[in-house]
């Protein structure tokens, strides 16, 4: 089984109300490209499990604060 999927395929699996677990430590290893994709879509009421939010303008912190390109 191929465990690597495209960004679009991964983002299609994220729905409102889900819980996301993001591996990172002080914003190192955060999947920023995917988090930016979540913010570009009409996805809300997410619960995030993360070791750290890093910085408020980057990665998980960006999603929590609500910065970025959310429509």
C-alpha positions in Angstrom: 0.0 0.0 0.0 1.4 3.4 -1.0 1.3 5.7 2.1 2.2 8.8 0.2 -0.8 10.8 -1.1 -1.1 14.1 -2.9 -1.9 17.3 -1.0 -5.4 17.4 -2.6 -6.1 13.8 -1.6 -5.0 14.5 2.0 -7.1 17.6 2.2 -10.2 15.8 0.8 -10.1 13.7 3.9 -10.2 16.6 6.4 -13.8 17.5 7.3 -15.4 20.0 9.7 -15.7 18.7 13.2 -12.7 16.3 13.0 -9.7 16.0 15.3 -6.3 16.6 13.7 -3.1 15.3 15.3 0.0 17.2 14.1 3.5 16.2 14.9 5.9 19.1 15.5 8.1 20.6 18.1 8.6 24.4 18.1 7.2 24.6 14.6 9.8 22.1 13.3 8.2 19.4 11.2 4.8 21.1 11.0 3.0 20.3 7.7 2.5 24.0 6.8 1.5 23.3 3.2 -1.3 21.1 4.5 -2.4 23.5 7.2 -2.5 26.3 4.6 -4.8 24.1 2.6 -7.1 23.5 5.5 -7.3 27.3 5.9 -8.2 27.8 2.3 -11.2 25.5 2.6 -14.5 25.9 4.4 -13.5 23.6 7.3 -14.4 24.6 10.8 -14.8 23.2 14.4 -11.5 21.3 14.3 -9.9 20.0 17.4 -6.1 20.0 17.1 -3.7 17.8 19.1 -0.2 19.2 18.9 2.9 19.4 21.0 3.2 23.1 20.4 1.6 25.8 18.3 5.1 27.1 17.4 4.4 30.7 16.4 1.1 32.5 15.9 1.9 33.4 12.3 3.1 29.9 11.2 1.9 26.3 11.0 -0.5 25.2 13.7 -0.4 28.6 15.4 -1.6 30.2 12.2 -4.6 27.8 12.1 -5.4 28.5 15.8 -5.1 32.3 15.5 -7.0 32.3 12.2 -4.5 34.1 10.1 -3.8 33.4 6.5 -6.0 32.9 3.5 -9.1 31.6 5.0 -12.1 32.6 3.0 
